[in-house]
Amino acid sequence: MKNATLTRTVFDGLGKHLCPSRRLIPLLARTRHWPRRPDTTQWTTTSDVPVRTFHTPPLDTERAPLREAVWDFQQQQGGRNTPAKYSDEGSSHSAPEDLQTLYWKLNVEAAKGNVQGTREIVERLLKQHAEVPNLRLYSALILSQVGPEGSVAWVKAYLEELKAEGLEVDSGLCHDILKVLAVHPDYLLRAEILAYMESKWFAVSDDGHHDIVTGYLRDRQHEMALEKLDAMRSEGIRIQSWLYDVAMYYFSDSGDLDEALRLLKQRVADCDPLISGSMWFYLLNCASTTLHHELAAYIWTLRVQPRYLNPPSATCLGVLNAASRAGNTAIATDIFRVLAERHTIIEPAHYELLSEAYINAGDLRNAVSVLAVMHEARLPVTDLNTRGIYTYLQASPSRPADLFALCQALSKEGTTLPPAALNLCIEAAIHHGALDQALGFYEQFRALVPAGPNTSTFNALLRGCTRVHPPRKDLALQLAAELASMGLRPDGLTYERMLYACLSAPDYGDAVRYYDEMRSQGLVPRPGAYSALVRRLGVEGDKRAWEVLDDAEGVESLLNVERLRMWLAGQMGGKRGWGGG
């Protein structure tokens, strides 16, 4: 009866943490002293289990002794106190399990993060063997919180109880806490544990360093994680591949691809054989999405060119975009090799990016040659495909002439140039205010481009007519007549630039006629054209200004329309108009 009362007292003390529903007293309202452990002569199996002290870490034998080894050892001792084989059913007729075996199972269940299983074993230790609370029990209960059902709140509760019982935390328990914090991060508790370990001169094990870095990563404290990784590397600690993987995934997910690339280069320099294909592909996809050229080029050179990795076409397009911006023509041309091997249809966007890669590398000849290849492939080459080259030509007034000379040389070599190549010369000359130079390029257009000029050619020249002072309405009308004689169809931009050229002349009637013709074809001017036409008609007192202003609703911003309406009312005396030319 005395032993039963003793066992019940011990179980109620620690058991209220194991089964919250059985709590008899508040968490911290403990009895002042736990009952002493019964005499060892009554529990002979206890003498074989080493006691874990404050300065002594757990022994390997107490961490994982095999149940079969314990059974054989006891048989060799004459079978004394030999328990029955372990039964999962927990039959009431089976003998209590060996104490050492229970501690082994306790460590196994705790390492797996099995909270319930760990509590059940601790309960058996308290009830069947009358174990008193010790660091081994608390260590297992804390370590079991590493699973998905665990919680830092339980860790703190166990630490408070351990402190109340007068037990001190040892090095092994600190490492168990760090392992739990690697899964359920708590910055303050981690800092407190690390400070405690430093004050007690506890050395952090290699696994402990890995758990610290993992906790930093889960806390999104990337700078501290990087600092810790660098410290581990400088101290000669071998960083496990799984920790590299976790760090690189976290950095890539947060957009810090520079650090992900640095870690990748470290692993390659260390000849890490465990960089998976999934990791290579994930990093390449991130670099493709974010246009991170350095990371994309590094992976492409190491994995794609040797044919270790075969990225999808969407990823190839993203890498091509990044290479185009950086002027990496080697990567850009190799992407075409990959696409051609899988018989992917090369679209205008691919050629455009390749041309931009050459122009960003300063290679004007190959940039224009790509347009010629695109034209020979019977793909439409529009102004949208030449913006990279146009930006290059804007940098210097001499570059339009350089491009024209290059077009002449390519034409002599038998290259069929698209009209967009000569349009670039004209656009760039207009940009630099050289209308006469642009007209000179236009005169030699058919000699270099068999297809002749197109609507975009005349749009560029008409823009030049409006940029000079005074605007050249006469030249604009002449170009419009030439466009019509060639059978070319004007677009909205053509009408709009004719409108601007005519508005600057004393006779603004042609501007209204072009506007009416434009609207009759279903074309809509851009917002600025409405404003310019309304103001000119308002100055002239032309009542048609109100009609144009009504058309502007839905195109111009509502605020701008109301401002024009107020201005027009003041200009024309608040009336809808009283005549006009």
C-alpha positions, 0 to 999 in steps of 0.5 A: 500500500505504501508503494502504491501511494508513492507511485500515485504521488509521483505520477500526479506530479509529472503526469499532469503535463502528460495528460492535461485532462488529469491535472489535479493542481495548477501547472506551477503549484508543485509539491515542494519535494518529490518522493525519493526513489525506492531502494534499488534492492527493490528495483534491480533493473535500475542499477544498470541504467546510468544517471544523467547529470548536469555535466554529463551528456547522455551516453549512446547506450542509454540513447538507443540500447537494442531491446534484443541486446538487453534481453540476451544480457539478462539471460546471461545473468541467469534470467533474474528480473527478466521481463516478458517480451514487449507487447503492444497490446499492453496485456495486464498479464505481461510483466513490466518492461525492462527499464532500460528498454523503456528509456530506449523506446522513450528516446525513439518516440521523442526523436520521432516527435511523437508527443502522445507516445512519449507521454505514454512511456513516461507514464509507464516509467512513473507508474511501473518503475516509480521513476522520479522526475529527472533530466532524461524524462524532461529531455524526452518530453521536450524533444517530442515537441519537434513534431508537427503537433508540438509547441514551444509553449509546452517547452517553456512549461517543462522548463518552468517545471524543471526549474521549480524542481531544482533540476538544472538544464544540461548540454543535451537538453539545450540541444534538444530545445534547439532542435525543437526551435528549428521546427517551431521558431521562437527567437527569444527562447533561442537567444536565451538558450544560446546565452545560457550555453555560453555562460555554462561553457557548453559547446554547440555540436555540429547538429546544434549549429545546423538547428540554429541556422534552420531556426533562423531561416524559419524566422526569416532572419536571413542575415543571421542565417548567412552569418552563421553559415559563414562562421560554420564554414570558417570553423571547418564544420561540414555543412550538410547538403540538406541545410544548403538546400533549405537555405537556398530554397528560403533565399530563392523564395524571398527573392534573394537570388544573389545569396542563393547563387553564392551558396550554390557556388560554394557547393560546387567549389566543395564538390558537393555531389548531392545537389539534386536536379530539382534544386538546379531546375528550381533555381533556374526557374527562379532566375528565369522568372526574375530575370536574374542573369548571373544565376541563369547564366551560371546554371545554363553553362554548368547544367544545360549546355552539357545536357544535364538539364533540359528546361521547358520552353517557358523557362528558356524564354525567360533566360533568353530575356535575361541574357538579352538584357545583359548582352550575353550572346553566347547564352542567347544563341545556345537557347536557340540550339535547345529550342531547335532540338525540340522542334519548337516554333521560333516566334518573333519574340525570340528573334527580337530578344536575340537581336537585342542581345546583340545590340546590347553587346554593341554588335549592330551588324548581327542585330540587323542580321537577325532581323533579316533572318526573321524576314527570310523566315517570313515572319513579320518584322514590325517597329515593335521588334526593333525598339532595342536597336532604335534605343541604341541609335538614339545615343549618337547622331552619327549612328543613323548613318552608320546603320544606313551604311551597314544596310548598304553593305548587307544588301551588296552581300545579297541579304534581303533586308526588311523595310523595318531596317531602313525605317530605323535609319529614318526614325533615328534621323528624325529623332536627331532632328535631321529631316533632310537626312531622313529624306535622303534615306527614303530616296534610296529605300527601294534600292536597298529594300525590294519590298519598298517602303510601308506605312511605318516609313511614312509615319516616321517621315510625317513625324519629322514634318511636325518636329521642325519649325515651322511644321512642313504641311506642304511636305506632309501633304506630298507624302500623303499623296505618295502613300496613296499612290503606292496603294498603302493604307493609312492607319490611325497614327498616319491620320493623327500626324497629318492632323498635327501638321495641318493644325499648325498652318493658317488654313486649319480646314485640312485638319478637320477633313482628316479628322472626319475621314479618320472617324469615318474609318472607325479610327480613334485619335489619341487623347492629345490629338483631341485636345489640340484640335479642340483648342485650335477650333476654339481659338478660331471660334469654330462651333465644331469644337463642341462636336469634337469635345463630345467625341473626346468623352471616353477617350480623354480623361474626365477631368481633362474633358471638363477643363476643356469644356470650361475653357471652351465656354469661356473662349466662346462666351458660354455658347455652343458656337456661333459659326466658324470656318 
